[in-house]
């Protein structure tokens, strides 16, 4: 079905940018980049999928069953996303908040062309119908022009807040009241930053965002005139054979240019009782989710509250693994744990109801997941955070950030954490 060819390469950093620039001729593009970040569970440096041969686009109703059928019938690489609002396909929930982006609730495509970078090698996986284009494409990619200076070809974007500071404090206090009553233990509360009547260059914006963040799950995604520009540091769920891996993030600290101060910030985060309790609560939730489809007794915590350092922030990350039967349908594993615990709360359903009540914006693609299935039924999906969403037709730009609210939360500190997470996106869009 696919012809596979491999070539040795010398300068993979240059080739990465040439690849993504070359891809802009297509309406369907998914670029995944690990940014050479050292991680145990990784299959490639970068991957590009372009030009849909088949695809599935649907709303929330029966979405997981539709995806399961598409994945099982296609039995090939498929790439795409799950929006947060697929929660409504799983539970008696709804999404009535403001939505100016209108991404389809679920979208996956089977690309004609897949190109994978692995250190000193480039792999082409082309469907037979386009295999005659493989070597000409490689020549075109190597000839792709890279500007010497990266300029954002747009005016500084005027960012607005969907929820202003005092209203944010009031909503967090309402969330705390739910916690004090025992309705929930924790919930992830998010707010939107947006700009209307705005034109940006999606590729240059992504490249600048990636340059600032260098995240291990960076993504450039395009379907038509809708774009996801992501600098996500978080893996949602990965399947390798019968092993399933989840790596939830809870706990954030800013970086400092002073090495001693930066190390202190890192050490302080590691010891922070509130941040650790947030992380441990979500680890328990993930363990519970994975146990629904895992072999009995196989769910274990490989890492608990470890500190990982990125260009913009320090993060507290845990790694939870489980084993599944080789007969378990891949989509069923996603279904049992979606949406991810780090973006919902505990108990999950109660938290999602309160989130819908207090947030002002339909989350859509934000806090959903983007990734791929392999022909063997393995998969890898990130968590869509630290991401800019753009609808070119509507000239609408949006990014959202959130934090976990627990009984120990202080509204002012939660607001400050949101601003830390928003820093890179604001810097790119506002031109600061």
N, C-alpha and C positions, 0 to 999 in steps of 0.2 A: 504493500500500500504506500509506503514511503521509501524513497531512496535516501540513504545516509552517506554523506561524504565528509571526511575530516581533512583539515589542512593545518600545518604548523604556522604559527604567527610569531612576530617579534614584539610589536608594541601593542599589547592588548588594551592599554588605557586609551590610546588614540583611536583604535578600532571601535571601542565602545561608543564613543561619540559619533564616529562615522556611521555606525549601525543605526543609532536612534535617529540621526538626521536623514539617512536614506529611507527610513520607515515612514516618513511623513507623507509619502505619495499615496498611502493606503488609508481607507476609511476605518478599518478595524486594526488597531495596534495595541498590543500589550507588551510592555518592556518591564522586566523584573531585574533588579540589580542588587547584589549583596554588598557592593562597595568594598570588596576584599575584607569584610569584617570577619574576624576570627570567630567561628561558631562550629560547634560539634556537628550539628545537623544541617548540612548544606550539600546541594548536588551540583552547583555551578557557580561561576562568578556572575554571569549575566545571561539572560535569555530573552529573545525577541520572537513574538508570534504575530504574523500579519496576514491579512487578506482572507476573509471568511469563505470557506467552502460550504459549510452548513452552520446554522446557529439556532439558538433558542432564546426567545425573549418573552417574558410573561409577567403577569402581576402576581400578587401574593397567593391567590387562591390556587391550592393544589400544586404550589411551586416545587416542593421537594419531590413529589411523585413524578412531575414532569421532568425534572432534572435527572432523577434516577433512571427513567426510561431513556432519556437522551444519552446519558453516559453509558448505559449498558448496551444500547443499540450501536452507538458510534464506535466504541472500543478503539479509540484513538486518543491522541492528545486533545483535550479541550481546555479552554481558558476563559475566565470570566469572573463574575462577582455575585455575591449574595448581599442584598441590602438588609439593614437592621430590621426593617419592617416585615421581613418574612416570619418574624415572631407571631404574626397574626395567622399564619398558616399552621402554626404549631399549638397555639393556645387561644382561648376565647379573649382576644385582645384586639385593639384597633389603633389606627394612626390618623388623627384628625388635625394635627398641627400644621402650621403654615409650610408650604412647599413651593419654592420658586425654581427648583432645579428639574424636578419631574423625570429623574432617571427611571427606566424600567426597574421593577422590583428584583428581577433576576435576569441576567444575560450571560450566556456562554457561547463561544464559537469554536469551531474546528478550523484551524488555520491551514491554508495551503502551504505556508512557508514557516518553518521554525529554525532559528539560528541560535546556537548555544556557544557561549564562551567559557572555556575552562583553562585557566592559566595560559599556557603557550599553544593552545589548540582552539580551532573554531570548527564546530560541527553544523552541517546543514541537514535538516530533516525535511525533505520536500515531498509532497504528494506526487505520485507518478505523472499526473496531468500537467505538472509544471516543472518536471525534472530537467527539461531542456533550458530552463532559465537559471539554473543553479550557478553554473560557472560565470555566465554574463553578470549575474547579480553580484557575485563576489568581486568581480572587477569593478563594477559600479560602486560598491561599498568602499573599496580601497581608494577610489578616486573622489569620494565625497569631500567637499570643501569644508574645512573648519575655520571659522573666523578667528583671527588672532586675539581680538578683544570681544568679550561677551557683553553685549549691551541689551538691556531690556527695552524693547521697542514699544513702550507704552508710557503714558503720563503716570505720575504717582497716583495710586488708587486711594480714593477717600473711603476709608473703612468705617462702617457704622456698627454699633452694637445692638443686637436684637433685645438684649436684657441689660439695662443700665445698672450701675453699681448698687444703688440703694435697693432696687428691685431684686437684684441678685441676692443681697443679704437677706431680704425678706423671704425669698423662696428657699434659701438654705435653712433658715430658721423653721420654716414649715416642714422641710424634710427632717430636721432634728426633732420636731414634735412627733412625727410618725415613728421615729426611732425610740423616743422616750416612752411612747405608748406601747411599744413592742410590735408594731406592724412589720417592721423590717430591722435588720441589723446594719445594713450598709446599702447605699445606692449611688450609682454614678450619675451625677447631675451635669448636664452639658449646656453650653450656650453658643450661639452663632454670631460670627462676625461676617459682614457681607458688604457688597458694593453693587449698586445698580447702574445701568447705562454705562457699562465699562467694557472696553476691549483690551485684551492682553494677548501676548504671544505665548501660547501654551507651552511650546517646546522650550523657549528661552527661560520662561518662568520656572519650569521643572528643573532645568539644568542649574539655574541659580539656587533654587531650593535644595537640590541635591548637594551642590557644592558647599552650602552652609551646614548641612546636617549629616551627610555621609551615612545614612541609616542602612541597616542590613536588610530591610524589606522595602526598599525604594521601588516605586512603580510609576510608570507613565502609561496611562490607559486612555484610548480614544475609541468611541463609537460615534461616527458621524461628527456632529458638532458639540458633543458632550465629552468632557475631559476630567480625568482624575490625575492629579499631580501629587504624589505621595512621598513623604519621607518617614514612613512608619518604622519604628524600632521593634515592633511586637509581632511575634508569631502567634497565630490563633491555634492552628491544628495542622499536624503533618502525619502522614501515614507512610511507613516504610515496611512493606511486607505485612507482617502481623503486628508490628509495633506502631503505636500511636503516641505522639508527643504534643503536649500543650505547654506554652511558656508565657503565662500571664504576667503582666506588669502592673504593679501597684506600688507607688512610692517614687517620688520625684524630687530631685534637688538641682539647683542651678549650678553651672560651672563657673570657675574663676580663672582668670589669666595668671594669677599668682599661684605657683605650684603648691606652696604650703597651705594656702587658704583652700585651694581646690581639694587637696587631700583631706583637710578638716571637714569640708562639706560632705565628702564621700563617707568619712568615718561617722559623722553625725547622722547621716541618713541610715547607715547600717544599724545604728543603735536606737533610732527613733521608734519609740513604743507605738505611737499612733500609726506610722507607716507600716511597721511590721504587722500590727493587728489587721490592717486593711489587706495586706498581702495574704496573710494566713487564712482570713475568712474566704478570700477568692480561691485560694488553693483547695480549701475544703469543698467549695462549690464545684470546682473543676473535677476533683476526685469523684464527687457524687455523679456528675454528668457522665464522666467516662465509664463509671461502673455500670451504667445502663446497658452498654454494648460490649464491655470487656469480659475476658475470661475471669471467672471468679477468683479473687485474691491476687490479681495481677497488677492492680493500680498501685503505683509507688511514686514517692516524691524523690527525684534525683537531686534536686537543688532546692533549698528553701531560703528565700530572702537574700539571694546573692546580689551584689552590686555590680552593674555593668556601666561602663562609661562611654558616652557618645559625645559628639562635638558640641552639642547644645546643652545637654543635661546628663546627670547621673540618674540611673533607674534601678529600682529594686525588682528583680525578676526571679521567679521560681520555675522549675521544670518538673512537670508531672507526666509520667509515662504509663502506658497500659498495653496489654496484649489482647488482640481480638482474634476470633476464629477466621480462618482464611476464606470461609464462605460468607462472612458478613459483608453486605453491600456497602461500598464506600460512602454513598450518599446517606445511608442510615446512620453512620458514625457522626457525620456532620449534623444531621437532624437532631440527634440526642443531646448535643451540646450547644446548639445555636439558640439565641445569640450568645457570644462568649461571656463568661462570668465577669471578666475585668471591665466590661462596658455596661453591665446590668446591675447586679447586686444580690443580696441574700436576705430572705428567700427570693429566688429569681422572679417568679411571676408577680408577687406582691410589689417588688421593686420596680418592675416594668410598668405596672399600673400607675404608680406614684410618679415615675419619670414622665409618662404621657401627660399626667395632670399638671405638672409643674413646668416642664419645658415649653418653649414657645415655637420651636421649629421641628418639623418632621425630620428625623435623622437621615432617612434614605440611605445613601451609600456610606455616609459617615458612620463609623462604628459597625459597619458590616465587614465583609471580608473579600479579598481578591486573591486569585491564585489559579491553580490548574490541577487537572487529573492527567495521569499518564495512561498509556494503553493497558498497563498491568493493573490499573485500579489504585495505584498509589496517588497521593495528593499532598499539596502544601498550600496553606492559605495564611495570609497576614491579617492583622487587624487594621482597618482603615482609620488611622489617627494621624495627626500632624500632616494633614492633607488639604490641598486646595481643590475645590470642585468648581468647574466652569462650564456654563452653558453659553456657547458663542452666539447662538441664534437669539437668545434672550438677553445677551450682554450682562449676565449675572455671575458674580464671583462670590464664593462662600467658603468659609472654613469654620470649623467648630472645635471647641476644646472642652474638657470636663475634668472633674476630680471626684474622688470617692468621698462620700459624706458618711461619717460614722459618729458615734456618740461623743467622740473627742474632737470633732471638727469645730474650728473657729471660722466663721464666715469670711473674715478679712484674710486669713491665711489661705483659704480655699480659692479666693479670688486672685490672690497673688500667684498661686500655683497655676491657675489658668493663664495668666499673663506670661508666665515663664514658658509654658507650652506653646503659646501663640507667637512667641518672639520671632522665630524664623519665618513664618508665613507673613507676618506683618512687615518684616524687614524687606522681604522680596517684593511684596505688592506695593508698599508705600515708598520704596526706593531709598530707605534710610541706610 
